[in-house]
Amino acid sequence: ITERKRMEEALLESNARYTVLFEGSKDPLYIVNAHGCFEKINEAMLGLFGYSRNEMVGMKVVDIYKNPEERMGFIKEIETKGFVKDYELTLLKKDGSELECFINAMVRKKEEKIIEYQGIIRDMKEQRKIQERIQNQERLASLGHLASGIAHDFNNILMGITGHAQLILRKKNVDEKIANHVDVIQKQSKRA
């Protein structure tokens, strides 16, 4: 009897840990049964979609797809591979607004029969903002590099002009009018 009692306590402890992990996750987590209905949803999932637990539990997953025909592609891939990673979908919130997201999910089987799908949903909006910032930084870095290269080339050209102007002024018997023009060339070159 004591062994059985220990096993029951261990099972209760395991279930309690699972519940804390599932409900406490800041990522939206869900479990969908083999019939395609939400069976378990955490608070983050409810917050993301705007439904109450009573509204969402039992709801068909396909009801939140923007394009319900995409469900078959998702099912085909997850059942073929046993999982999906960063699967892109557009889902609908309760208020009708669209949610572009990544889904990481896996199937759970019992005796080779699918009993449920477990997954995490991530809002792509934050990921896209980060990607846009990175792309903007890369563009700015490219422009900076290009501007630096142009400035360097331009400086080399000006150095040639300035050098030749100095050579002209070093010559003896340079006409005063030409000397004035060469002096202007030098001043403008230095200014540039």
Phi, psi and omega in degrees: 000320181296324177296316179297319179297318178297319180294319178296318179295319178297319178295316178299317179297317179298315178297320180294318178297315179301314181297316179298316179296312183295308184287330183277348181297138176277348174273141177295121180242148179213158170230128180243134181284174183297341179271000177086023179248142176297130180251322181216136182220141177267174183299322180298323178294315179298317179296321181294319185265344176083013178264159169275163178300318180298325179287324188272322179294126182096344179291142175288133180302320183301339180291342178258004176281135174294316178243095184305333180294341178289343181299321181296322177296319178298311181300316181300314182292314183291326180283332178286312184267340184089353180197166168226148178230128180052043177285122184271130178216154170251118181248168181246134174279171181302323181281002178091352179288152183273148178229107175278127186215165171255140175239130170246120185211165177215160176264150174243127184243156172222121183054047178065010179247132180293128178250337178192166175242132180242135183204172177233138177246135176236131178290123182284346183304313180295318179299317180294321178299316179297315179298319179297317178299317179297315179297320178297318178296320179294320177297315179297319178296320178295317178297318178299317179295317179297313179298320179297318179295318179295316180299319179297313180297317180297319179298319178298319179295315180297322179298321177295317179296313181298317180298316179292324177297319178296321178298321179296316182291335179285339180291148177278157177061040176277127178305139184299321180297317179293318180300320178296317178297317180294322177298318177298317179301315180296315181296317180293323178296317179295320180296321180288000000 
